[in-house]
Amino acid sequence: MGTQSLLQRLLALLRDRSVRRGIFTLASGKTSDFYVDARQTTLNAEGAWLVGKLVLERLQDDVAGVGGLSLGADPIACATAAVGFSEGRMVHAFLIRKQPKGHGTGRSVEGLANLPPGSRVAVVEDTTTTGGSLLRAVALAREAGLEVVQCITLVEREEGAVQTVRDAGLALEAITTRSDLEAG
């Protein structure tokens, strides 16, 4: 299955399982009549495989890890790592807690045993609106010693995230956009 076919199938799953209409308060604090509960797709067996495959295809060759803020990024990171392994590419997942662990190691980032300091990584997110959550994940990954070289979102809501991330010196790549989802 080619990239375009994979993307079309992912869009169909997102429209069917994840897109909701109504009035919703987003993580950014904004309200919207368009909501994407991407976890309904990324936690689906087919959806996880599609997302893992599409993210893996976009990763720079030297990226050793993929992760982001829990909970949205977790299934994306794990799917990408699993698909990568099945295709002979070692890309490890890492998870970033919203709050540091209150016991044990007290870490904010999990999975660092697989990613030594200086490892080049991609930060992923399931849905971006303003880019604030994604940049928080970038900052925490950097604090943990990782070098963030790529940012990828499953759904870009087209409400400022691309520019916000660009202003921070990074590029945001979108697998799909709100326009893509509304076009179907």
C-alpha positions in Angstrom: 0.0 0.0 0.0 1.5 3.4 -1.1 1.7 6.4 1.1 -1.3 8.1 -0.5 -3.5 5.0 0.1 -2.3 4.8 3.7 -3.2 8.5 4.2 -6.6 8.1 2.6 -7.4 5.1 4.9 -6.2 7.1 7.9 -8.4 10.0 7.0 -11.4 7.7 6.7 -10.7 6.3 10.2 -10.2 9.7 11.7 -13.4 11.0 10.2 -15.3 7.9 11.4 -13.8 7.4 14.9 -12.3 10.7 16.0 -14.0 13.8 14.5 -16.8 15.3 16.6 -19.1 18.3 16.2 -20.5 20.2 19.1 -18.9 22.8 21.5 -15.6 21.7 23.0 -13.0 23.3 25.2 -9.5 22.5 23.7 -6.2 22.1 25.6 -5.3 25.6 24.4 -8.3 26.9 26.3 -10.1 27.9 23.1 -13.6 26.7 22.3 -14.4 25.0 19.0 -17.2 23.3 17.2 -14.7 20.9 15.7 -13.0 18.3 17.9 -10.6 15.5 17.1 -10.3 12.8 19.7 -7.4 11.2 17.9 -6.9 8.5 20.5 -10.0 6.8 19.2 -8.0 6.2 16.0 -4.4 5.8 17.4 -5.6 3.2 19.9 -7.4 1.2 17.1 -5.3 -1.6 15.8 -5.5 -0.5 12.1 -5.2 3.1 13.1 -2.1 2.5 15.2 -0.4 0.7 12.3 -1.3 3.4 9.8 -0.1 6.2 12.1 3.1 4.3 12.9 3.8 3.7 9.2 3.1 7.3 8.2 5.2 8.8 11.0 8.1 6.4 10.3 8.1 7.4 6.6 8.5 11.0 7.7 11.3 10.5 10.2 14.7 11.8 9.3 17.2 9.0 8.9 19.2 10.0 12.0 16.2 10.1 14.4 16.7 7.6 17.1 13.6 8.2 19.2 10.0 9.4 18.9 7.8 10.7 21.7 5.8 13.5 23.3 3.4 14.5 26.0 1.3 11.7 27.5 -1.4 10.8 26.7 -1.9 11.8 23.1 1.7 11.1 21.9 2.0 7.7 23.6 0.2 5.5 21.1 1.9 7.4 18.2 5.3 6.9 19.7 4.8 3.2 20.5 3.2 2.4 17.1 6.1 4.1 15.3 8.6 2.2 17.3 6.8 -1.1 16.7 6.4 -0.5 12.9 10.0 0.6 12.8 11.3 -2.6 14.4 9.2 -4.7 12.0 10.8 -2.9 9.1 14.4 -3.1 10.5 14.7 0.4 11.8 15.4 0.9 15.5 13.5 4.0 16.6 12.7 3.9 20.3 9.7 5.4 22.0 9.8 7.8 24.9 7.0 9.3 27.0 6.9 12.7 28.6 4.8 13.1 31.7 2.7 16.2 32.2 4.0 16.3 35.8 7.3 14.7 37.0 6.8 11.4 38.7 6.1 12.0 42.4 8.1 8.9 43.6 11.0 6.7 42.5 13.2 8.5 40.0 11.0 11.6 39.8 11.5 11.7 36.0 9.5 13.7 33.5 10.8 11.6 30.6 10.5 7.8 30.4 12.4 5.6 28.0 15.8 7.2 28.4 17.6 3.9 28.9 17.2 3.5 25.1 18.2 7.0 24.2 21.6 8.3 25.5 22.0 12.0 26.0 22.3 13.8 22.7 20.1 11.3 20.9 18.3 13.0 18.0 14.5 12.7 18.4 11.2 13.7 16.9 8.5 15.1 19.2 5.0 14.0 18.1 1.5 15.1 19.1 -1.9 13.8 18.2 -3.6 17.1 17.6 -2.1 20.6 17.5 -4.0 23.9 17.8 -1.7 26.7 19.0 1.5 24.6 19.4 1.9 25.3 23.1 1.7 21.7 24.3 4.1 20.6 21.6 6.7 23.2 22.6 6.3 22.2 26.2 7.2 18.6 25.2 10.2 19.9 23.2 11.4 21.8 26.3 11.1 18.8 28.5 12.8 16.5 26.0 15.7 19.0 25.8 15.9 19.2 29.6 16.3 15.4 29.6 19.3 15.7 27.2 17.6 14.8 23.9 18.2 16.8 20.7 14.8 17.6 19.1 15.3 17.7 15.4 11.8 17.1 14.1 8.1 17.8 15.2 5.2 15.9 13.7 1.5 16.1 14.4 -1.2 13.7 13.4 -3.8 16.4 13.0 -2.9 20.1 12.6 -6.0 22.2 13.3 -4.7 25.2 11.3 -5.0 27.6 14.2 -1.5 28.9 14.6 0.6 25.9 15.6 2.8 25.9 12.5 3.8 29.5 13.0 4.3 29.1 16.8 6.6 26.2 16.3 8.4 28.0 13.4 8.9 31.0 15.7 10.6 28.6 18.2 13.1 27.6 15.5 11.5 24.3 14.5 9.3 23.1 11.7 6.0 21.3 12.3 5.0 18.6 9.9 1.4 17.5 9.7 0.2 14.1 8.7 -3.3 15.5 8.2 -5.0 18.9 8.7 -8.5 20.1 9.6 -9.0 20.9 6.0 -8.2 17.4 5.0 -10.7 16.0 7.5 -13.4 18.4 6.5 -12.9 17.7 2.8 -14.2 14.2 3.1 
